[in-house]
Amino acid sequence: MKPVRIVFMAMALALLFSGCMYVHTVEPLTLNMDRTPMTSVEKEGSLKLITFPPFCGSYQLVAWDSAAIGDIAKKQGMQEVYFADLETLSILRVWNQYTVHVYGK
């Protein structure tokens, strides 16, 4: 009976803390791609921040860089922006990095 209890507790903890240890997602920032031209030109910019404590309201201790689409386009010399994606990386909810991938010409 003891091994079953240990397995059950491990599964419950895994479900409880899923997404707390490591998160890596990519999602579109552009919702309507109906008449959007496709391009292979990609520029990116990242916002990095450190938060603490990770589960009690999360205070941002340090943040640097920019993930604004306009800033990325201006810094990289883009004339037109067609669409963008957001990539999120979080480790223990303490280290957070948000990278915006901008596509255009």
N, C-alpha and C positions, 0 to 999 in steps of 0.2 A: 504494500500500500504506500510505503514511503517514496519509492521511485515515481509512482504516478502523481503524487502530490508535488514532488519537485518539478516534474515536467509541466504540470498544470500551472504552477507558480511562475516558471520560466516563460511560458506562453502568455500568461497574463501580463507580466512585466514587459515583454516584447511588444504587446499590443498597446500597453499604456504609454510606453516611451517611443513608439514608432514615429519617426520624423523628428525626434529630438536629438539624436546622435549625429545624423548626417542627412542633409537634404540637397539634392541637385536636380533642378527642373529647368526646362526651357519652355516658354510659352509665347505666343504671338502678342505683340502690342497693337497690331493692326487687325481689326476685325473684319472689315469689308475688303476682300481681295478681288472683287469682281473685275475691275478694269485696271488692275495694278500691273505695270510692266515688270517682267522678271529680269533680274540682273545677277551677275556673279560678283559684283563689286561690293565688298563688305568692309565696313569700318566698325570699330568697337571702342567703348569706353566703360570704365568700371567705377562703381562707388563701393568703397570698403568701409566697414564699420565694426567696432568692437562694442558689445553691449554687456552689461552686468547689472544685477544678477539675471540670469537668463529666464527664470520662471516667475519672478515677483515684480512684474511691471516693467522690466527691462529699461535701464537707463543707458543712453548712448554715451559711452565714455570718449570715444575717438571716432571721427569720420573724415575721410579724405577722398579726393578725386571727384569726378562728376560723371553721372550717367544720363545727363539730359541730352535728348536727341539733338537739339539745336547746338549745344556745345560740341558734341562729337562731330557733327557735320561741319561746323566752322573750323575746328582745330584740324580736321583731316582734309579740308579743302573740297568738300562735296558741294555741288551746285543744286542738286535735287535729291530729295529723300522719297523713296517709294514705299518702304515698309520697314518695320523694326521688330526684333524679338528680344525678350527679356530672359536672361539666364540667371538663376538664383543658386548660390552655393552657401550652405550654412553648416557649420560644425559646432555641435553642442549648443547651438543658438548663442554662442559667444562671438565667434568669427562669422561675419556675414559679408558676402560679396555679391553685388548686383551688377551684371554686365549687360549692357544694351548693345545688340548687334544691329547696325543701321545699314540698310541696303539702298543704293541709289547710284547716281553718277556725279 
